[in-house]
Amino acid sequence: MIIYTDGFPGRELEFGHRKLLYFGGTSYLGLQTDTIFQEIFISNIRKYGTGYGASRKSNVRITVFERAEQYLSQLVGCESSTTLSSGYLAGQLVRQTMDTKEHRLFYAPNTHAALYTPTPSTKLKPYITFTALNIALRAHLETDPEICPVLFLDAIDFSGANYPDFEGLKMLPLENIILVVDDSHGIGIVGENGGGVFRRLQKLNPKELIVCCSLGKGFGVQAGSIFGNKKRIEQFMDTPFFGGASPAAPAAVASLMDSKSLFLDKRSILIHNMDLFKSNIKTLDRFKFMEGHPTFSFADENLVNYLERENILVTSFRYPNEDSQLMSRIVISAQHKKEDILLLCEIINSF
């Protein structure tokens, strides 16, 4: 069922004469409709304006970008970072910059489209299994040791194959691989204080670690970011791609720093809501989920239809295009009330 709405979908949606409880989307902390967060954002709009159409390379520069990037670097646990207007742009900047004759690109299973070339003629495809990927990487290192492999993958791929244990990565010769990870669904939610997966992946000792992400899911602002070492981040920022694009709205990145305590409170509520859901579902094994993440994926279209009849709407569509497999998942958020979650559990248990 496709629903058009005139406002941001919060915990409830009105469709026709029906009021639906919404357990979908990516607003994990419920920030987009949170009045406290909105007031912080509005206050920053009054200071910085609604947007900023100039280049970050302009002779007039707003200092909030550098301050926000220092804050994000400390949160994530990396040496340096930069921000862009979207997570997709961040992924494309990394991919295009790393696609050189000194590198060969590899894609792990289920890698997000944001890390691919935008042209449909690309022959690069994700490997079906990490075993096949391991064989291909080792064969490449044996025959072309001077060309460094760059491996792209999603931290949260909703199959549970990557986060939290990254078992597939552990079989790879990571000491010889530059690892590029999309953490769009992890940043703000998992890791120490919502710092995402950077620290966890750094412990696997890759040759180099680059993490890119959207900040719109975990932090509720329209922006993207890239994390890595200082030299690499400077390389990304010294490209026509970066200099020619407008940055994220200054009000958005300022709101990241001004909402630290709110993020912590919302994350605590989210953890409580996840625990409440898991402790009241009788058949939790019907879902694929990752410890510490609020998404519960499933493949049963009948369950989607049953929930809709009971006025529960979940994420369910073919992604990233109409030829893809149907993707269905229940998303628990910090905006849900106790009674919402208990009702959801009761309905699922009766299916």
N, C-alpha and C positions, 0 to 999 in steps of 0.2 A: 504494500500500500504506500503510495506517494502522498505526502501531506505538504501543502504549502502553508506557511505561517507568516504573519506580518511582524512578528517580534522574535527575539532570541528564544529558542526553546529552553525553558528552565526545567523544573521538576514536573511541571504540568504543561499540557498542550490542549487547546480547544480546537476541535475539528467538527464542523457542522454543529450539531446540538450535543455533542459528546465531549466530556472532559477526560483526557487520557493522562495517565501517569507515564512520564518519560524516563526510560532507563537506557539511554543511548547517547550518541555524540562523543565529544572529547573534552567537555568542560569538567574535568575530573575534580577540581576544587570548587566548582560552582562560582568562580570569580566574576564571570561576565555579567551576572545578574545580582551580584552581591552589592548592597547599597554602600557599605563602607568602602569597598574597592572602587566603586564608581565615583564616590566623592573624592578619593585620592586622585583618580584619573582626571576628573574635571578640574580639580585644583591645579594639576600640572598642565592641562590644556590652557588654562588662563595664563600660566607663566610662559609656556613654550609654544603656544599656538596649536592648531589642529593637525598640522603636518609640516614637513620640511622638504621642499622640492630641490634644494641645492645639493651639490656633491659634497661628500666628506673631505674632498681634496681642495675645496674652495679656500680662498684667503680669509674668509670669516668662518670660524668654527665654534660650534656649541660644545661646551666642556662636558655636558652631561653624558655624552657618548663614552668618553674615556673613563669617567667615574663609574658608569654602569658596567663597562667591560672589566674594570678592576674588581668590582663586586662579584660579577659572574665568575671570573677566573678563580677567586677565592672560594666561592661556593662549590664549584665543580672540582677544584683541586688541580688546576692546570697552570702552566706558566703564563699563558697569554690567551686573549680571545678577541673577537670582533663581532659586531652586530650588523645585521642586514634587515631588509624590509620583510622578509619571509623565510620560513624554513626551506621552502623549495629553492629559493634563490641561493641560500647558503649551500645546499647540496649541489646545485649546479656549478657554483663557483669552485667548490672543491674538485668536482669531477673534471671540469674543463681544465683547471690548472694542473691536475695530476696526469692528464692524458698527454704525455710527451713520449719521445723516443727513448727516454731513460727509464720509462716505467711500462709495465704491462698490467692492464686492469683485469681483475677477477671479481665475480659476484657470487656471494654466498646464497644458499636457498632462501627464497621469500624476500629478497632485497626490494626495498621500496623504489617506485618509479622515479622519485626525486633524484636518485643517484645515477640515473641513466642518461645517455645522450638524448636530447629532445627529438632527434630525427628518427623516423621509423625504419630506416635502412640499416640500423646497427645490427651487427652479428653477435654482439655480446649478450649473453643470457645467463641467468643464475644457474648454478649447478643444482641438480635435483637433490643430491645428498652431500653431506660433508665428506663422506668417504671418497666420492668422485672428485670433489674439490681438492682434497688432500693429495690424491694421486696426481692431479693436473699441476698443482703448485710445486710438488717435489720434482716432477719431470721438467718443469720449466727451469727451476733452480739448477738442475743438473746440466741442462743444455745451454741455458742463457744466464749464467750467474751474474753477468754485468748489468742485466736489465732487472731492476727491482720490481717485484710484484706488489701491486696495490690491491688490497682486498676490501670490498665494500659489503656492508651488511647492516641490517636493522638490529638494534639492541632488543626492542620489544617487537617480535614478529607474530605474536598471538598464537603461535603453535606451541610455545614453551621450549623451543629448540635452542634459543639463545639465552636471554635473561631468565633466571638469575645465575645459572651455573656455567653457561657458555661451554658446555661439554664438547661441542663440535670444534670450537676454536682450539681447545687444548690438544687436539691431535695434530695440529698444523705446526710447521716450522716458523713460528711467529717471530723469532729472533731475526729472520731474514725478510719480514713482510711489513710494509706500511699498512696499518689498519685504519680504515675509514668507517666510522660507525654513526648511523643516524639514530639519535636518542630522543626523537620528537615525542614519543609516548612515555619516556622515562623521566626526563628532566622536570624538576618540580615535584615529582611524585615519589620516585624511588631514590635510594642512596641516602647518605648522611645529610639531613636537613633538606632533602629534595635535590641534592647535587647531581643526581643521575648516575650513570655507569662509569664515568671516567676513571675514578679511583679503583674500581673493581677490575676494569680492563687493564689498567696500568700494571697491576700485579701479575698479569700474564706475560709481561716483558716483551711486547712487540718491538720491532725495530723502530717504529714510530707510531704514535697514536694521534689520530685526528678525529674529533667528534663534532658533528654538526647537528642542528636540530631546529625545530620550530619552538618558539616560546609561547605560542598561542594556546597550547593544550594545557600544560601544567601551570603556566603563569598568567594566562588570560589576556595577553597583549599580542597585537599583530606585529610580530618581529621574528627574526631568525638569528642564530648565532653559530660561530665556529670556535672550537677550543683546540689548543695544541701548544707547541713550543713557540717561543718568541720569533725565531727566524722564519718559521713556516707561516705564522699569522701575518708577519710583515710582507711575505711574498704574496699572500692572498690580497692584502690591502693595496699592494703596488701594481695591481692589474687594471686594465681599462674596464673590465667587467665591474670591479668594485667602484672605481672612480666615476664611472658613467651612470651608475644607478643611484636613485634617491635612497637615503637611509630609512630606517624605521622612524616613526614619529618620535621626536624627543620626549613628548609627554608619556609615551608608552614605556620607554626605557627608564625614565625617571620614576615611574610608578613601581618598577621592579624593586628599586632601593627603598622606596617609602612604604612598602607593604611587607617588610620582612616578618614582623610579628603576626600579621594577618595570615601569611602563608603558613606559618607554624601552627596556628590555631586551626586553620582549615584542614591541614594535613592530619592533625590529631582526630578531627571529626571524621575524616575519610577512613582512617584506619579503624575507628570504632564501627563505622557503617559496614565496612568489608567484613569484619569479624561477626557482626550481627547477621549478615546475609549467610555466611558460610556455616554458622552454628545452627541455623534454622532450616537449611535445605536438606531434605532427606536423601536425595540422589545427587550429591555434588559431583560424582564421577561422570555425569552426563556432560559436564563442561570441561573445556580446556582452560586452565588459568595458571597464572604465575604468582608465586608467593609475594605478597606486598603490592600487587597491581590490581586495580579495581575492575578489570574486564574479564568476562566469563563467556568464552566463545562456544558455539555449538553449531551443528549442521542440520538439525531437524526442523524443516520448514513447517511441519505440523505444529510444533511448539510456538513458532512465531505467530501463526494464525490463531492458535488457541489464546495466546496472550492478548492479541488484538481484540478478540471477542470479549475478553474480560477487561477491556479498557487499559491494557498495558502495552506501550509502544517501545520496542527495542530497535537497535541498529540492525538493519537487514537490507542489503542491496549487493549488487554485483560490482566488485571493485578490483582493479581500477577502471575496467570498461565492461560493456555488456556481454562480452565473451568470457568473462572471468567467472569463477565459481561463486555461488551465493555466499556472502559473508554475514553471519548473524552473531551478535554478541549482546550480552547484558552488561551495562555499564553502571556501576555504583558510583555515586558522587557525594561530595560533602554537602550538597544542597538538599539531599534526600532526608526526610524525617523518619523517625523510628517506625511510625505506622505505615509509611510507604513501603519500607523494606519488608516488614512482617506480612503485609498484604501480598507483595510479590512472592514471597516464600510460600505462603498458603496456596496461592494459585498454581505455582509450579508443582508443589507437592500433590495437588489434586489432578495433575495432568496424566 
